[in-house]
Amino acid sequence: MKVSDNKLKEYVKYLKDVSILDPLLETEKKDLAKALVEMHFTQGEMVIQQNEPGNTFYIMYEGSVDIIKDNEIVSSLEASAKQGQAQFFGEKALLENENR
């Protein structure tokens, strides 16, 4: 599915907030933005399960998520599109090719 120019600009803006992507050139971030798949989750829905294979990287631009390890909340992330504050998670398992 082709991404609109406005949505592409929005995605590139969020990618600029992802520190591990800092080494990428602007054109590379634009190419990456074209490959993004937008997903929506409901409150309380599990996004990632501990110990599952790490094959997805998430950029959250609106909402909040709790990071739970061994049934304990170890961290919480919040993002706000209005404030231009994106968060990311899922990168470690993806980069290190290990389970979450």
Secondary structure, DSSP 4 states (H G I P E B T S, - for coil): -PPPHHHHHHHHHHHTT-GGGTTS-HHHHHHHHHH-------TT--S--TTSB----EEE-SEEEEEEETTEEEEEEEEBTTTTB-EEESHHHHHHT-B-
